[in-house]
Every structure is written in C-alpha cells, then in structure tokens.
Amino acid sequence: MKTLVVYLSQKGYMKEVSERIGSGLNCEIHNLADGAPALISEYDNIVISAAIFARKYPAKMAQFCNNQLNLKRGSHLYFVVGGFEKDNIETYLKKSINQDILTKTKSITYAGAKYDPKEHKTMTHIIMKFMQGNRFVNETAWENIDSLVNSILESE
C-alpha cells in the first residue's frame, strides 16, 4: 500500500514525528509549508501531522484537509496531533476540520509535545512560556507513534 505523510511544523517537533513515521512505514513525507502535495488520490494511507498551538489547529493544515484532501475510495486517513492539550485534541480538530473528513478518519494519535523557552520570542510564544513556565518540556509520545506505525503496517 502506498502511504504519504503530510506535516506542518513550527519548531521542528512535528517534522521529527513525521520523519519517524515515514521511516517506520518506508514512505514519502511532505512538508505542507512547501505547498500541497500533488496526486494525493494515488495514496492508500494518508497521515496528517500537525500540532495544536495556542488552542488552535494550524489554519494552513485545516485548509488543506478541508479543500484539497481528495481521498480515493478505500483509502485510510490518520491524524497525528502534537501539543500540550492532550485531552482536547479531538475538540480542536472538530473546530477546524470538516465533519465529512473526520468521519473518514481511521485514528487520531497524540504525538506529545516539546517546548524550549529559549526558542520562543513572539507574543504567542511568550504567552506559551507563561502557561508552561520557564522550563524545557519534552513530553514525546514515541510509544503512540510506534503503535500507529505498527497498526498501519498490520493493515497492509
């Protein structure tokens, strides 16, 4: 089965997550910041990877999912979501992604989060720094990512 991982990453963590998925599945990965991938309808499995930030799913990824994600019949859609709002990821996805896309989703996987206050300078990041405290946070959820990879491999 042909698989594509489409990701969007502000500080590199979701890129790291996506590369791990791509390596485990031996598949293509595509950075949405470089534009929408071509011929998405050729893929059997599509993994969408982005993080909730400031209680929002990235608008660029939501727009891609809602307007350009043409799934072929029988294909599987997976969301991988990072961020500090672990218990609310489905709520934020429902606010951003059309219901018809979400009903086609096979699973939503929590990817964990990384936060380094030294890297954050914008106002949003200053607010995040206030919320998380002035501390480095590394709450990676590699076991969830590896479980997703194994699940996809078993379904092939």
C-alpha positions as CSV (number, residue, x, y, z in Angstrom):
1,M,0.0,0.0,0.0
2,K,1.2,3.5,-0.8
3,T,1.4,5.9,2.1
4,L,2.0,9.6,2.4
5,V,2.7,11.7,5.5
6,V,1.8,15.4,5.2
7,Y,3.1,17.5,8.0
8,L,3.3,21.1,9.2
9,S,5.8,22.0,11.9
10,Q,6.6,25.4,13.6
11,K,9.7,24.4,15.6
12,G,10.6,21.0,14.2
13,Y,8.9,18.6,16.6
14,M,6.2,17.5,14.2
15,K,8.8,17.2,11.5
16,E,10.7,14.8,13.8
17,V,7.5,12.9,14.4
18,S,6.7,12.7,10.7
19,E,10.1,11.5,9.8
20,R,9.8,8.8,12.4
21,I,6.5,7.7,10.8
22,G,7.9,7.9,7.3
23,S,11.0,5.9,8.3
24,G,8.8,3.2,10.0
25,L,6.5,2.9,7.0
26,N,9.2,3.5,4.4
27,C,7.0,6.1,2.8
28,E,7.1,9.7,1.4
29,I,6.8,12.6,3.7
30,H,5.8,16.1,2.5
31,N,6.1,19.4,4.3
32,L,2.8,21.4,3.7
33,A,4.8,24.6,4.1
34,D,6.3,23.7,0.7
35,G,2.8,23.6,-0.9
36,A,0.2,20.9,-1.2
37,P,1.3,17.5,-2.4
38,A,0.3,16.5,-5.9
39,L,-1.8,13.5,-6.8
40,I,-2.9,12.7,-3.2
41,S,-5.6,10.5,-4.6
42,E,-2.9,7.9,-5.5
43,Y,-2.3,7.0,-1.9
44,D,-3.9,4.3,0.1
45,N,-2.9,5.7,3.5
46,I,-2.6,9.4,4.3
47,V,-1.1,10.6,7.6
48,I,-1.8,14.2,8.6
49,S,0.7,15.5,11.2
50,A,0.5,18.9,12.9
51,A,0.3,20.4,16.4
52,I,-2.3,22.3,18.3
53,F,-0.8,25.6,19.2
54,A,-2.5,28.3,21.4
55,R,-5.6,26.1,21.3
56,K,-5.9,26.1,17.5
57,Y,-5.2,23.6,14.8
58,P,-3.0,25.2,12.1
59,A,-5.2,27.1,9.6
60,K,-3.0,26.0,6.7
61,M,-3.4,22.3,7.5
62,A,-7.1,22.7,8.2
63,Q,-7.5,24.4,4.8
64,F,-5.6,21.6,3.1
65,C,-7.7,18.9,4.8
66,N,-11.0,20.7,4.1
67,N,-10.3,21.8,0.5
68,Q,-7.6,19.7,-1.1
69,L,-7.6,16.3,0.6
70,N,-9.1,14.1,-2.2
71,L,-9.3,10.6,-0.7
72,K,-9.7,7.7,-3.1
73,R,-12.3,5.1,-2.2
74,G,-10.9,2.7,0.3
75,S,-8.0,4.9,1.4
76,H,-7.3,5.4,5.1
77,L,-6.8,8.7,6.9
78,Y,-4.9,9.2,10.1
79,F,-4.3,12.3,12.2
80,V,-1.2,12.7,14.3
81,V,-1.6,15.7,16.6
82,G,1.0,17.2,18.9
83,G,0.7,19.9,21.6
84,F,0.0,20.4,25.2
85,E,-3.7,20.0,25.0
86,K,-3.7,16.2,25.0
87,D,-7.2,15.8,26.4
88,N,-8.7,18.3,23.9
89,I,-7.1,17.3,20.5
90,E,-10.4,15.9,19.1
91,T,-12.3,19.1,20.2
92,Y,-9.8,21.3,18.4
93,L,-9.9,19.1,15.3
94,K,-13.7,19.2,15.2
95,K,-13.5,23.0,15.3
96,S,-11.1,23.1,12.3
97,I,-11.7,20.0,10.1
98,N,-15.0,19.3,8.2
99,Q,-17.1,16.6,9.7
100,D,-17.1,14.6,6.5
101,I,-13.3,14.4,6.6
102,L,-13.3,13.4,10.3
103,T,-15.8,10.6,9.6
104,K,-13.2,9.1,7.2
105,T,-10.5,9.2,9.8
106,K,-9.3,5.8,10.9
107,S,-7.5,7.1,14.0
108,I,-6.2,10.2,15.9
109,T,-2.9,9.7,17.6
110,Y,-1.4,12.0,20.2
111,A,2.2,12.8,19.5
112,G,3.2,14.6,22.7
113,A,4.9,18.0,22.8
114,K,8.3,19.7,23.1
115,Y,8.8,23.2,24.4
116,D,12.0,25.1,24.8
117,P,11.6,28.6,26.2
118,K,14.9,29.7,24.7
119,E,13.5,29.2,21.2
120,H,10.3,31.3,21.7
121,K,10.3,35.0,21.1
122,T,6.9,36.1,19.6
123,M,4.0,37.2,21.7
124,T,2.2,33.9,21.3
125,H,5.3,32.1,22.5
126,I,5.6,34.5,25.4
127,I,2.1,33.5,26.4
128,M,3.0,29.9,26.0
129,K,6.1,30.4,28.1
130,F,3.8,31.9,30.8
131,M,1.4,28.9,30.6
132,Q,4.1,26.2,30.6
133,G,6.5,28.0,33.0
134,N,10.1,28.9,32.1
135,R,11.1,25.3,31.7
136,F,12.0,22.9,28.9
137,V,9.3,20.3,28.3
138,N,9.8,17.1,26.5
139,E,6.7,15.1,26.5
140,T,7.3,13.0,23.5
141,A,4.9,10.1,22.9
142,W,7.0,7.8,20.8
143,E,5.1,4.8,22.0
144,N,1.9,6.2,20.4
145,I,3.7,6.9,17.2
146,D,5.3,3.5,17.0
147,S,1.9,1.9,17.8
148,L,0.3,3.9,14.9
149,V,3.1,2.7,12.5
150,N,2.6,-0.9,13.6
151,S,-1.2,-0.5,13.1
152,I,-0.8,0.8,9.6
153,L,1.7,-1.9,8.7
154,E,-0.6,-4.6,10.1
155,S,-3.5,-3.3,7.9
156,E,-1.5,-3.7,4.7
